[in-house]
Structure formats: C-alpha cells, structure tokens
C-alpha cells in the first residue's frame, strides 16, 4: 500500500471490528457497506465506523440490500432476517442459508439453503412460499425481472425458475462440479464453480459467450458493476480477477491475500472501489484502478492455522476447536462466543454482555474439569442441546485432558 499513489491511497480502507472472518459483503445503492461475519453479526459501516446488528445465532454468510435501505441477512442458524426500523425474522430454512436476492421491484426476498430449498418471502408480511425443489443444496440466486429467478446448486446445476408458471425449474447448465456463485449482467449470466470454472452464458440462446477459467479453485465470490461493465471474481487461492465485460478481457489479476481465500466481494456503486473479505477479521477496500500497485492485504494469519509442531497438544486442541469463537482475555469480545477468561468455577451463561441461547441462560452447569471434559466427550449438541456451540467432539481422552490443562493456565490471565 505504501507504494500507491496518494490519490489511490485515499481510497484504500480497512473496516475493522469483527471478531471472525468476513463471510459476506453487500453495498447499497447509496454506497453503504454491510459485512457479515463468522462472529454471528452484521456490520453496517459509516465510513470506517461500524454499527453492529445482532440477532443471528451463528455465522452470517449472505447479505442483500432491499428497498429504502432495508438489509436482509442469512446465516448458519437457518434464519433469514430483515433489518431496519422493525428488525424481524422473515422465516427459517432447515439448513444453512447460503444465498439471498431481493427482487427488482423490492417486493420479495428469495433465499436458498443447503437443505435443498428455495423460498420466496414477501416483504409485506405474507407467509413465505417454497419453490419447486432444485434437487440439491443452493449456493447462489439471481433475479432477472420480477418473474425470473436463477439458482445455482451444489450438484452443479444452473436453474431458471419462471415464477409465472409455477413449474419445475429448467436446467441451463449441468456443470461437473458444484456452482458457488452467480452474477447477472445485461443479457448474460456468469457462474463460478468449485473446480475453478468461470463461464458466461447468453440468456437468450444459452450459448457460452466467455470462458474466464484460470488454474485456481474454487470460485467463491462474484460481483458485477453495471456502470463500469466490470465483473470481479474471487477464488480460494486469494486472487481477485477484474474482467471488462464489454470485450470479456481480464484487465487486472490481483493477489489479495497472503494466504487463504477471497470469500466475499462487492463493488462500490460507481465501480471505483472493490470491497473484499477473507480469513481476516477485517474487510478491505481497494481502489480498482490502482490494484496493481498494492501488496496482498488479507493476511489469513489465524491462530488455528499455525503449524501443529509449534504448539503443545493442549494449545493445539484449543486452537483447532475453540480459538475462532473464544478469546482468552478479559473484557468484551466480538468473537462468536463469550470469553473463556476465568471460565473455571464460573456458572454457564453468565458472562456479562453476551447474548446466550435459552439453553445456557440460567443454566445450572458450572464449568470445571469434569464438565468441560463431558462437553467435548459428548459434543455440545448432546451435552447442551440447543446452544450456539457448533457440533464437535474431541474423541481422545488424553487430548481432552491436555486441553483442560492448557485452559487452566491460559484462562487465568491478569
């Protein structure tokens, strides 16, 4: 960044404050940035100052802007939420919500889930309706007018729903690998797949009009900017590729991360800035015209990615199983779970300021060596069913003992 020209440096920004990786980014027509994170929260940014929207019980992975500044979010808690003057849950799937799209008329939210369903949620408060089953988990959705919806599935299908007919969707593509992302432009649709395939189809004929595939996989993010005709592609190896869709030429190919993927991309309304998220707890905003002069910004340096041989076994178990959700230091934390500082002898569900599930709020469990051992022996879904903790087990008794010994020391602090 220090090499960038002064004008470009003024446009570079970091959006700091989340307590986990950035899983989703959406930009409103007015330019307001929203971010969704593994820390269960939505960040609504005014410049670089966040306003936190809390309500999801698991990672927030999908975001979409609706009419009049309304924001919609979906997450690993299966819920689709609307934020605004009267935040509410539109409804729930039976699995992770991976895709959201608001219809062009602003009347309906479409949501797609890994449970293999596509739902339509009217914003006037009417009940949601399920579309004919897409046949597999849904990763991406895109509207083309109020009556046509495209869906991409984990089985590699690109489907078109003609909502006026109510019939089963038509398959436009059957890719050999799952399709992760969609981007819709004037007369075309682009899709990015698990195998690194990035292809563009003519919506009228179904013919392929561009193949932007490079030797990088998987494709994890797509964003299209209409005024500048730019398509941005983010992949699992940390690159952001910018494509001029008027001639289908790659104009920039930027290494955005030192390690790890690009999970989320969104252009500013004028197409001059690209916002990106990955393993860091920070979203990055780069000026597109100066991308070539920047060094990778997203470090991807998470504690659980440290080499196993550099840590004793107890610390290694903590890094792998606990560190992404829990801090060891006192005070408030923006991580998905409460701090573990002082956990031994503390009654479950009592860290001030943390929003616990009903299961732990008022629980009679006291955390000690025996209860922590039971938690990881049985798994949270059995020991404390209904809690926010993800399902995980540490099968080896010696591994659990080493973790407990590590926590006894690490959670004392100052």
Phi, psi and omega in degrees: 000329182295340180277349186289151175296152183307319181297320180291320181299328179295335182269346178285137180210154172237135180255100189253142175150336178294162178248022179194173181304153180271117186258340182206147176221138173219144181239130181284164176302335178274353178101002179286134182264134171240139179233143175243143190224162172299343180280010176078005186242162171250130175259127177249117195253130168251103192064239177251017180257124183268150164242125189267131175253112185250140179171329177288147179261008178202182185306141176264119189240348183222137180221148174205141177269140176246200183289148173055042176074014178283136180244138178242140179225153176220155185206188181288354175272008177076001189263147169249119185243146173247134180248150180159212181295330180228077181303142181202163174269120177290323180169183183226147169266185175257009179202181181306135173273114185253347186215140175222146173205136178260133182298153183302332178275000177073013186266338191220139171257128171259137178229143179235144187229157174291353176281000178084030180232152170237126182243148171246126183242106176295136182278358176275003178099355178292162182294150176286157178231146178267136173278162175309139188302134179281352176093355180192172176302146185255130180254335187205151178222152176206131177273145169229083188082175186284349185244359182234127180231131176258143180226142176244137186241164178292343178271002176092014180265137167254114189247148173242123174263126171260099192292336180292337183265332183073010183274171178299151182292155178262132179276119176271329181218142167237089182284154182287344180229164180302143176262124186266324190218154176229150171217132184251132176234186182292103178082005181216162173224134178253145175225147177239137191237170182299325183278006181092358179294130173230108187229157184232132181245146170284126185289336180280315187258340185080000182286149176283127181251349177200143173236109185256018186294129171243174184276057178219141184209158349277169171277126187240347183208140173223143175212135180242137176244116186294313184300326183256000179059034182256137173246127177254138182233125177247142185230176183288349179258007169094016180258149169243117178257130177252130184239134171276111186278357175284329177234003179056047177248140175284120182261333178211148178219096194253128173279104187271337183237149172282327170204153179094177188269168163259108185270334188216140178219145172201134175280153164293161183304326181271359177076008183273343182232140173246126178262138185217151177221153179205221184291336180292160174277018187230138169264144184244143179235114183248142170289126186298318184296338183249014183306323186295341184264357182267146169277161176306135184258321182282116186283323184069016186271080178265148186300325183285354177266001178296151180300133185302323185289350180272357185231145169294162189300320181297317177294322180298319178297320179296314182299320183283322190258335193235330197292332182290336182254339189231134171269160176255353184268156179287167176091175181293152180221145178267010176289166186295331181247169179289158177297147176266003178302126179071025187291328182289124183088359181266138176288139180300144175079026187234008177289122183300137174087353179263137181271102183274159170291162179300330181299318184264340179290108183090012180296152177263008177285135171247131184281122176209185184302320183290316183286325177292322176299315180295322180304314183271343174286312181274331187094142182303327183293339177258321184284319178227066183301137181096356178280172179279349185295135178292155180292122177197150182225143168252103192289324185281126179299323179291326177294319177295320180296319179295320177300315182296318178298319178296314182295326179302323180274317188288336183266002176285308178056201179252000000 
